[in-house]
Amino acid sequence: MTPPVPETELTLPDPMRAEVGRRRLIQYTASGLAVVAAGPMLAACSSGSSSTGSSGATPSGTPKRGGTLKLGGQGGATTDTLDAHNPLTNTDNARVPQLYDALVRLDNKAETQLVLATSITPNANATEWTIVIRSGVVTHKGKPFTAKDVLFTFNRIVKNKFSGAIALGPVDLPNSKVVNDTTLLLKYKSPYAILVDALSLYFISMVPEGYDPKSPDGTGPFKYQSFTPGVQSTFVRNENYWQTGKPYLDAVVTTNIADETTQVNALQSGQVNVINFLSASSVAALKGAGKQVNVSQTGSWGPFTMRMDTKPYSNAKVRQALRLIVDRPQMLKQVFGGYGTIGNDVFGIKDPLYNTSLPQRVQDIPQAKSLLQSAGFAGLTVDLITTPNAPGQIQAAQVFATQAKAAGVNVKITNQNPTDYFAKSYLKVPFSQDYWPTQPYLVAAGQATVNGGPPGGAPYNATFQNIPAYNQAYASAIAEVDDTKRKALVWQMQQIEYDQGGNIIPYFFPTIDAFDSSVKGVLPTATGLSPGNFDYANFWIE
């Protein structure tokens, strides 16, 4: 087999990228060179037919075909699903990109990159977008994938009110139309300037007309063989994958593993050859055992979530007091060994629109006590519901409880297994924890912080935040085609979050993958998607 042409990515320096915004004009030449050029926020994204849709980084050595990737996936539950548009657990998230492709994805630098789309182009005011997809793509069951399937996908997401419906914005699907097999005209009821960013969400994966998750069909690098929710899935190579010569692996077996200790033991004993979402406490032992470890600095955030519609968290003074309790550097050191980035209670740190002018919040026990006293909640006792569903989640809860004692706050921790947590607690309890991978700020806001909690508001709004000024700024920002004006609106939103929000964001956590030395192509990534940005088409075994 002739090895693929290596790809090289040319990017602007970080300061310049920050000035021009996240939108890039992405072009792929026939030589395989990926060029990322500066352009306005609303510039069209396009690529030629030779794009591979890979992460833009090439593993060392010549990839070989064959072998099975055995992923010990953290955080699954009996509620696991193969539905392309409704993943909930970590193992759901890890399985979706094995079976399905998206139009757009975030690469290892958390920058948008076209996958099934070859161009996504707006009109002047972003009320119409023309989406052109690759020709010649077929599904696992041999059906040509066309623009009709793209429209079907969008209709399925909106009709079922899946979380991707919010990300698609004020879309006007009845008046959208298929132009030809490779072209879709997507219409909007009002301007929607962030479509390309929104389409990078992995749960806006493409599926064919008539899709049934019980018999899943997609265009991804692997196709369905077997699946037992809460236990294991086996997917085998898609021999007709549109990326020539890929995937390299024969199969991917994803096994649910309940906790990190069991994951580490499984890797060391050879039961699996890659594990994900580890804490720093496992790094030394794994390296000592000869395993490969990737520590990725990401924009992924692990918030403590306070329901703003429920006492005592409906009181802004209580929310601010609990934020001031946290010694962030100490928490980062104890939970992640100093890896990761200190947080400031606002998400989106990898987005150039991130508000860097906000003062770094630091621990202030006297002020926390004063706020609690003023609010009438001195000597507060809170119940914190947690689950081992993200890196360092349990350890962070324990550190928070210890730090809170200094302010006279008693934190009672309840540790639930993921099955019970998602069935009984997630988006229900007053005080809990959550986790989010790296996403563009406005895309994440649409999922997490606008218009109150479900139903009706952001689908994963665990704080049930519903601040009118914030909601209005969001509505204006997603419609704004001018970069400078959009940035001002985003900074306004982030100031409101900083002052009034219900998330305590002590850190942006690292994602730590570990794998056997025979496993190749699992690269560090800023996305927080673990392992290796879910880039299964480019994983291989030596």
C-alpha positions as CSV (number, residue, x, y, z in Angstrom):
1,M,0.0,0.0,0.0
2,T,1.3,3.5,-0.9
3,P,1.4,5.6,2.3
4,P,-0.8,8.7,2.3
5,V,0.8,12.0,1.5
6,P,1.7,13.7,4.9
7,E,-0.3,16.9,5.6
8,T,1.3,20.1,6.8
9,E,-0.8,22.8,8.4
10,L,0.2,26.5,8.1
11,T,-1.4,28.8,10.7
12,L,-1.2,32.4,11.6
13,P,0.5,33.4,14.9
14,D,-1.8,33.3,17.9
15,P,-2.1,37.0,18.3
16,M,-3.1,37.5,14.7
17,R,-5.6,34.7,14.9
18,A,-7.1,36.3,17.9
19,E,-7.5,39.6,16.0
20,V,-9.2,38.1,13.0
21,G,-11.5,35.7,14.9
22,R,-12.2,32.0,14.7
23,R,-13.5,31.8,11.2
24,R,-10.9,30.7,8.7
25,L,-10.9,30.1,5.0
26,I,-9.7,26.5,4.8
27,Q,-8.4,25.2,1.5
28,Y,-6.9,21.9,0.6
29,T,-4.9,21.6,-2.5
30,A,-4.4,18.4,-4.5
31,S,-0.9,18.0,-3.0
32,G,-2.4,17.5,0.5
33,L,-1.2,20.8,1.8
34,A,-3.7,22.3,4.3
35,V,-3.6,26.1,4.3
36,V,-5.4,28.1,7.0
37,A,-5.6,31.7,5.9
38,A,-6.9,34.8,7.8
39,G,-10.4,35.9,6.9
40,P,-13.4,37.6,8.4
41,M,-15.6,35.8,10.9
42,L,-18.2,35.1,8.3
43,A,-15.9,33.9,5.5
44,A,-16.9,30.8,3.6
45,C,-15.2,27.6,4.5
46,S,-14.2,25.5,1.5
47,S,-12.0,22.7,0.4
48,G,-11.1,20.8,-2.7
49,S,-11.9,17.1,-3.2
50,S,-8.5,15.9,-2.0
51,S,-9.1,16.9,1.7
52,T,-8.7,14.0,4.1
53,G,-10.5,15.6,7.0
54,S,-7.8,14.5,9.4
55,S,-6.6,16.4,12.4
56,G,-3.8,18.1,10.5
57,A,-1.1,16.3,12.4
58,T,0.6,13.1,11.2
59,P,1.7,10.3,13.5
60,S,5.3,9.2,13.3
61,G,6.1,6.1,11.2
62,T,4.2,4.6,8.3
63,P,0.7,3.6,9.2
64,K,-0.1,-0.1,8.8
65,R,-3.4,-1.8,8.3
66,G,-4.8,-4.4,10.7
67,G,-5.3,-4.9,14.4
68,T,-8.0,-4.0,16.9
69,L,-8.1,-0.9,19.0
70,K,-9.5,-1.9,22.4
71,L,-10.7,1.2,24.2
72,G,-11.4,1.1,27.9
73,G,-13.9,3.9,27.9
74,Q,-14.6,5.9,31.0
75,G,-18.1,7.0,32.1
76,G,-20.6,4.8,30.4
77,A,-24.0,3.6,31.7
78,T,-26.8,1.3,30.9
79,T,-28.4,4.2,29.2
80,D,-25.7,4.1,26.5
81,T,-27.0,4.6,22.9
82,L,-25.7,4.6,19.4
83,D,-28.1,7.4,18.3
84,A,-25.9,9.8,16.3
85,H,-27.8,12.8,17.6
86,N,-28.5,12.0,21.3
87,P,-25.3,10.9,23.0
88,L,-25.2,11.4,26.7
89,T,-22.3,9.5,28.4
90,N,-18.6,9.6,27.7
91,T,-18.7,6.2,25.9
92,D,-21.6,7.4,23.8
93,N,-19.5,10.4,22.8
94,A,-16.6,8.1,22.0
95,R,-18.7,5.7,19.8
96,V,-20.5,8.4,17.7
97,P,-17.4,9.4,15.6
98,Q,-16.6,5.7,15.0
99,L,-19.9,5.2,13.1
100,Y,-20.7,8.7,11.8
101,D,-19.0,11.7,10.1
102,A,-19.9,15.3,10.5
103,L,-19.8,18.1,8.0
104,V,-17.3,20.0,10.2
105,R,-15.1,19.1,13.1
106,L,-12.6,20.8,15.4
107,D,-9.0,19.8,14.7
108,N,-6.4,19.2,17.3
109,K,-5.9,23.0,17.6
110,A,-9.6,23.4,18.2
111,E,-10.0,25.1,14.8
112,T,-12.9,24.3,12.4
113,Q,-12.1,21.9,9.6
114,L,-14.3,20.6,6.9
115,V,-15.1,16.8,6.8
116,L,-18.0,15.7,4.6
117,A,-18.6,19.3,3.5
118,T,-16.4,20.8,0.8
119,S,-17.7,24.3,1.3
120,I,-20.2,26.2,3.5
121,T,-20.9,29.7,2.3
122,P,-23.3,32.4,3.6
123,N,-25.1,35.2,1.8
124,A,-24.3,38.7,2.9
125,N,-26.5,38.7,6.0
126,A,-26.2,35.0,6.9
127,T,-29.9,34.2,6.3
128,E,-28.9,31.6,3.7
129,W,-26.0,29.1,3.7
130,T,-25.0,27.0,0.7
131,I,-23.6,23.6,1.8
132,V,-21.7,21.6,-0.7
133,I,-20.7,18.0,0.2
134,R,-18.4,15.4,-1.2
135,S,-19.5,13.4,-4.1
136,G,-19.1,9.6,-4.2
137,V,-19.5,9.0,-0.4
138,V,-21.6,5.9,0.4
139,T,-23.0,4.7,3.7
140,H,-22.1,1.5,5.4
141,K,-25.1,-0.2,3.8
142,G,-24.0,1.0,0.3
143,K,-26.4,3.9,-0.1
144,P,-25.0,7.1,-1.8
145,F,-24.8,9.9,0.7
146,T,-26.4,13.1,-0.8
147,A,-27.6,16.5,0.1
148,K,-31.1,14.9,0.8
149,D,-29.5,13.1,3.6
150,V,-28.0,16.3,5.1
151,L,-31.5,17.9,5.1
152,F,-32.9,14.7,6.6
153,T,-30.3,14.9,9.3
154,F,-31.2,18.4,10.2
155,N,-34.9,17.7,10.2
156,R,-34.4,14.6,12.5
157,I,-32.4,16.7,15.0
158,V,-35.0,19.5,15.0
159,K,-38.1,17.3,15.0
160,N,-36.8,15.3,18.0
161,K,-35.6,18.4,19.8
162,F,-32.2,16.9,20.2
163,S,-29.5,19.1,21.7
164,G,-28.2,19.9,18.2
165,A,-31.4,21.7,17.4
166,I,-30.3,24.7,19.5
167,A,-26.9,24.7,17.7
168,L,-28.6,24.8,14.3
169,G,-30.1,28.2,15.3
170,P,-33.3,29.7,13.8
171,V,-33.2,27.4,10.8
172,D,-36.1,27.5,8.3
173,L,-36.1,23.8,7.2
174,P,-39.5,23.9,5.3
175,N,-38.1,26.5,3.0
176,S,-34.6,25.0,2.7
177,K,-34.1,23.0,-0.4
178,V,-31.8,20.4,-2.1
179,V,-30.3,22.0,-5.2
180,N,-28.6,18.8,-6.5
181,D,-27.0,15.7,-5.1
182,T,-24.2,17.6,-3.5
183,T,-25.7,21.0,-2.7
184,L,-28.1,22.1,0.0
185,L,-29.5,25.6,0.4
186,L,-30.1,26.1,4.1
187,K,-32.4,29.0,4.9
188,Y,-32.8,30.9,8.2
189,K,-35.7,32.9,9.7
190,S,-33.2,35.4,10.9
191,P,-29.4,35.9,10.5
192,Y,-27.3,33.1,11.9
193,A,-23.6,33.9,11.6
194,I,-22.1,31.0,13.5
195,L,-23.3,28.0,11.5
196,V,-19.8,26.6,10.7
197,D,-18.8,26.7,14.4
198,A,-22.1,25.1,15.3
199,L,-21.7,22.3,12.8
200,S,-18.4,21.3,14.5
201,L,-20.4,19.6,17.4
202,Y,-19.9,15.9,17.1
203,F,-23.6,15.2,17.8
204,I,-24.6,16.9,14.6
205,S,-23.3,13.8,12.7
206,M,-24.7,13.0,9.3
207,V,-27.0,10.1,8.8
208,P,-29.0,8.8,5.7
209,E,-32.7,9.1,5.1
210,G,-34.6,6.5,7.0
211,Y,-31.9,6.3,9.7
212,D,-32.7,3.9,12.6
213,P,-30.3,3.9,15.6
214,K,-31.3,0.3,16.3
215,S,-29.7,-0.6,13.0
216,P,-27.2,2.2,12.7
217,D,-26.0,3.3,9.3
218,G,-23.5,6.1,8.7
219,T,-20.5,7.1,6.6
220,G,-17.9,6.9,9.4
221,P,-14.7,4.9,9.4
222,F,-16.2,1.9,11.1
223,K,-19.6,0.1,10.8
224,Y,-21.8,-1.6,13.3
225,Q,-21.2,-5.2,14.4
226,S,-22.5,-5.5,17.9
227,F,-23.5,-3.4,20.9
228,T,-24.6,-4.0,24.5
229,P,-25.5,-0.8,26.3
230,G,-23.5,-0.3,29.5
231,V,-21.1,-3.0,28.5
232,Q,-19.4,-3.0,25.1
233,S,-19.5,-2.3,21.3
234,T,-17.7,-3.8,18.4
235,F,-17.4,-1.9,15.1
236,V,-15.4,-3.2,12.1
237,R,-13.6,-1.4,9.2
238,N,-15.7,0.4,6.7
239,E,-14.1,-0.9,3.5
240,N,-15.8,1.8,1.4
241,Y,-14.7,4.7,3.5
242,W,-14.3,7.9,1.5
243,Q,-10.8,8.6,2.8
244,T,-8.7,6.3,0.6
245,G,-6.7,3.7,2.5
246,K,-8.4,4.5,5.8
247,P,-9.2,3.4,8.4
248,Y,-6.1,1.4,9.2
249,L,-7.6,-0.6,12.0
250,D,-9.7,-3.8,11.4
251,A,-12.0,-3.0,14.3
252,V,-12.6,-0.9,17.4
253,V,-13.9,-2.5,20.6
254,T,-15.1,0.0,23.2
255,T,-15.6,-1.4,26.7
256,N,-17.3,0.5,29.5
257,I,-15.1,0.8,32.5
258,A,-16.5,2.2,35.7
259,D,-13.5,3.8,37.4
260,E,-9.9,5.0,36.7
261,T,-8.3,2.3,38.8
262,T,-10.0,-0.4,36.8
263,Q,-9.0,1.4,33.6
264,V,-5.3,1.5,34.6
265,N,-5.4,-2.2,35.6
266,A,-7.0,-3.2,32.3
267,L,-4.3,-1.4,30.3
268,Q,-1.5,-2.8,32.3
269,S,-2.9,-6.3,32.0
270,G,-3.4,-6.1,28.3
271,Q,-7.2,-6.3,28.4
272,V,-7.4,-3.0,26.6
273,N,-4.7,-1.0,24.7
274,V,-6.0,2.5,25.2
275,I,-7.8,4.3,28.0
276,N,-9.1,7.9,28.3
277,F,-10.1,10.7,30.7
278,L,-7.4,9.9,33.4
279,S,-6.3,12.1,36.3
280,A,-2.7,13.0,36.9
281,S,-2.5,10.4,39.7
282,S,-2.1,7.6,37.2
283,V,0.6,9.2,35.0
284,A,3.7,8.1,36.9
285,A,2.6,4.5,37.3
286,L,1.6,4.2,33.6
287,K,4.9,5.7,32.4
288,G,6.8,3.4,34.8
289,A,5.0,0.4,33.3
290,G,6.2,1.5,29.8
291,K,2.9,2.9,28.6
292,Q,2.5,6.0,26.4
293,V,0.8,9.0,28.0
294,N,-0.6,12.1,26.3
295,V,-1.4,15.1,28.5
296,S,-3.4,17.6,26.4
297,Q,-4.0,21.2,27.5
298,T,-7.5,21.9,26.5
299,G,-10.4,24.3,26.8
300,S,-12.5,21.6,28.5
301,W,-14.2,22.7,31.6
302,G,-15.4,20.9,34.7
303,P,-17.9,23.2,36.5
304,F,-19.6,22.9,39.8
305,T,-23.2,23.7,38.8
306,M,-25.5,25.7,41.1
307,R,-29.2,25.8,40.1
308,M,-30.1,29.4,40.0
309,D,-33.8,28.7,40.4
310,T,-33.4,26.9,43.7
311,K,-32.4,28.1,47.2
312,P,-29.8,28.9,48.4
313,Y,-28.3,29.2,44.9
314,S,-31.0,31.6,43.7
315,N,-29.2,34.2,45.8
316,A,-26.3,35.8,43.9
317,K,-24.4,36.4,47.1
318,V,-24.3,32.7,47.9
319,R,-23.1,31.9,44.3
320,Q,-20.3,34.4,44.6
321,A,-19.4,33.2,48.1
322,L,-19.0,29.6,46.9
323,R,-16.8,30.8,44.0
324,L,-14.6,32.7,46.4
325,I,-14.2,29.6,48.5
326,V,-12.1,27.9,45.9
327,D,-8.3,28.0,46.0
328,R,-7.9,27.3,42.3
329,P,-4.1,26.7,42.0
330,Q,-4.3,24.3,45.0
331,M,-7.2,22.4,43.4
332,L,-5.4,22.2,40.1
333,K,-2.3,20.9,41.8
334,Q,-4.1,18.3,43.9
335,V,-6.4,17.0,41.2
336,F,-4.3,17.3,38.1
337,G,-0.8,17.6,39.4
338,G,-0.6,21.1,38.1
339,Y,-1.5,20.2,34.5
340,G,-4.4,22.1,33.1
341,T,-5.3,25.8,33.3
342,I,-6.8,27.9,36.1
343,G,-10.4,28.9,35.4
344,N,-12.2,32.1,36.0
345,D,-15.9,31.0,36.1
346,V,-16.3,31.7,32.4
347,F,-16.0,29.0,29.7
348,G,-14.5,29.3,26.2
349,I,-10.9,29.9,26.9
350,K,-9.7,28.5,23.5
351,D,-12.0,30.9,21.6
352,P,-10.3,34.1,20.5
353,L,-13.4,35.9,21.7
354,Y,-12.7,34.9,25.3
355,N,-12.8,38.0,27.6
356,T,-9.2,38.3,28.9
357,S,-10.0,41.6,30.8
358,L,-11.9,39.9,33.6
359,P,-9.9,40.0,36.9
360,Q,-8.7,36.5,37.9
361,R,-10.9,35.4,40.8
362,V,-8.9,34.1,43.8
363,Q,-9.8,32.6,47.1
364,D,-11.1,35.1,49.6
365,I,-12.5,33.4,52.7
366,P,-13.3,36.6,54.7
367,Q,-15.3,37.9,51.7
368,A,-17.0,34.5,51.3
369,K,-18.0,34.5,54.9
370,S,-19.3,38.1,54.7
371,L,-21.4,37.4,51.6
372,L,-23.0,34.3,53.3
373,Q,-23.7,36.3,56.4
374,S,-25.3,39.1,54.5
375,A,-27.4,36.6,52.5
376,G,-28.6,34.9,55.7
377,F,-26.8,31.6,55.0
378,A,-23.9,31.6,57.5
379,G,-22.9,28.1,58.5
380,L,-24.4,26.8,55.2
381,T,-24.7,23.0,54.6
382,V,-24.9,21.9,50.9
383,D,-25.4,18.6,49.2
384,L,-23.0,18.0,46.3
385,I,-24.0,15.2,43.9
386,T,-21.1,13.9,41.9
387,T,-20.1,11.0,39.7
388,P,-16.9,9.6,38.0
389,N,-17.9,10.9,34.6
390,A,-15.0,13.3,33.9
391,P,-11.3,13.6,34.7
392,G,-10.7,14.4,38.3
393,Q,-14.4,15.0,39.1
394,I,-14.5,13.0,42.4
395,Q,-11.1,14.4,43.5
396,A,-12.3,18.0,42.7
397,A,-15.4,17.5,44.8
398,Q,-13.3,16.3,47.7
399,V,-10.9,19.3,47.5
400,F,-13.9,21.7,47.3
401,A,-15.4,20.2,50.4
402,T,-12.1,20.6,52.3
403,Q,-11.6,24.2,51.1
404,A,-15.2,25.1,52.0
405,K,-14.7,24.3,55.7
406,A,-12.6,27.5,56.1
407,A,-15.7,29.5,55.3
408,G,-17.9,27.5,57.6
409,V,-19.6,25.7,54.7
410,N,-20.3,22.0,55.2
411,V,-20.3,20.1,51.9
412,K,-21.9,16.7,52.0
413,I,-20.8,14.6,49.0
414,T,-22.9,11.9,47.4
415,N,-21.0,9.9,44.8
416,Q,-23.3,8.1,42.4
417,N,-22.4,5.7,39.7
418,P,-23.0,7.1,36.2
419,T,-26.2,5.1,35.6
420,D,-27.9,6.4,38.7
421,Y,-26.5,9.9,38.2
422,F,-27.9,10.3,34.7
423,A,-31.2,8.7,35.7
424,K,-31.8,10.6,38.9
425,S,-29.6,13.6,39.2
426,Y,-28.3,15.1,36.0
427,L,-30.1,18.4,35.2
428,K,-32.3,17.8,38.3
429,V,-30.3,18.4,41.6
430,P,-29.5,21.8,43.0
431,F,-25.7,21.4,43.3
432,S,-23.6,19.0,41.2
433,Q,-20.8,18.8,38.7
434,D,-20.6,18.6,34.9
435,Y,-18.0,18.5,32.2
436,W,-17.7,20.0,28.7
437,P,-15.2,19.5,25.9
438,T,-13.7,22.5,24.1
439,Q,-16.2,24.3,22.0
440,P,-16.5,27.8,20.5
441,Y,-18.0,30.1,23.1
442,L,-21.3,31.0,21.5
443,V,-21.9,27.3,20.5
444,A,-21.4,26.2,24.1
445,A,-23.6,29.1,25.4
446,G,-26.4,27.8,23.3
447,Q,-26.1,24.4,24.9
448,A,-25.3,25.5,28.5
449,T,-26.4,28.9,29.6
450,V,-29.2,30.6,27.7
451,N,-32.9,30.9,28.2
452,G,-33.2,28.7,31.3
453,G,-32.9,24.9,31.7
454,P,-34.7,22.1,29.9
455,P,-37.3,21.9,28.6
456,G,-37.3,25.0,26.3
457,G,-33.9,26.5,27.2
458,A,-30.4,25.3,26.6
459,P,-30.6,21.5,26.7
460,Y,-27.7,21.1,29.1
461,N,-28.3,24.1,31.3
462,A,-27.5,22.5,34.6
463,T,-27.5,25.9,36.4
464,F,-31.0,26.8,34.9
465,Q,-29.5,30.2,34.2
466,N,-32.0,32.6,32.7
467,I,-30.7,36.2,32.7
468,P,-32.6,38.4,30.3
469,A,-29.6,40.6,29.5
470,Y,-27.4,37.6,28.8
471,N,-30.1,36.0,26.6
472,Q,-30.5,39.2,24.6
473,A,-26.8,39.6,24.1
474,Y,-26.6,36.0,22.9
475,A,-29.4,36.5,20.4
476,S,-27.7,39.6,19.0
477,A,-24.2,37.9,18.9
478,I,-25.3,34.8,16.9
479,A,-26.9,37.2,14.3
480,E,-24.0,39.6,14.1
481,V,-21.9,39.3,10.9
482,D,-19.4,42.0,12.1
483,D,-16.5,40.5,14.1
484,T,-15.9,43.6,16.2
485,K,-19.5,44.0,17.2
486,R,-19.8,40.2,17.9
487,K,-16.8,40.4,20.2
488,A,-18.3,43.2,22.2
489,L,-21.5,41.2,22.7
490,V,-19.6,38.1,23.8
491,W,-17.6,40.1,26.3
492,Q,-20.9,41.5,27.6
493,M,-22.2,37.9,28.0
494,Q,-19.0,36.8,29.8
495,Q,-19.1,39.8,32.2
496,I,-22.6,38.8,33.2
497,E,-21.5,35.2,33.7
498,Y,-18.6,36.4,35.8
499,D,-20.8,38.5,38.0
500,Q,-24.0,36.5,38.2
501,G,-23.7,33.0,36.7
502,G,-24.3,29.7,38.3
503,N,-21.1,27.9,37.2
504,I,-18.0,27.6,39.4
505,I,-15.3,26.9,36.8
506,P,-12.1,26.4,38.9
507,Y,-10.1,25.0,36.0
508,F,-9.9,23.9,32.4
509,F,-8.9,20.3,32.8
510,P,-6.2,18.4,30.8
511,T,-7.3,15.3,29.0
512,I,-4.9,12.4,29.7
513,D,-4.8,9.4,27.4
514,A,-2.7,6.3,27.9
515,F,-2.0,3.6,25.5
516,D,0.2,0.6,24.7
517,S,3.4,1.4,22.7
518,S,2.0,-0.5,19.7
519,V,-0.9,2.0,19.3
520,K,-0.1,4.9,17.0
521,G,-1.8,8.1,15.9
522,V,-3.3,9.0,19.2
523,L,-2.2,12.6,19.4
524,P,-2.5,15.4,21.9
525,T,-5.5,17.6,21.2
526,A,-7.0,20.9,22.5
527,T,-10.5,19.7,22.0
528,G,-10.7,17.6,25.1
529,L,-12.2,14.7,23.2
530,S,-10.5,11.6,24.5
531,P,-8.8,9.6,23.2
532,G,-7.0,11.6,20.6
533,N,-9.9,13.9,19.4
534,F,-11.8,10.7,18.4
535,D,-9.7,10.6,15.2
536,Y,-10.3,6.9,14.7
537,A,-9.6,6.9,11.0
538,N,-6.0,7.8,11.7
539,F,-5.3,5.4,14.6
540,W,-3.2,2.4,13.8
541,I,-1.3,-0.5,15.4
542,E,2.3,-1.3,14.8
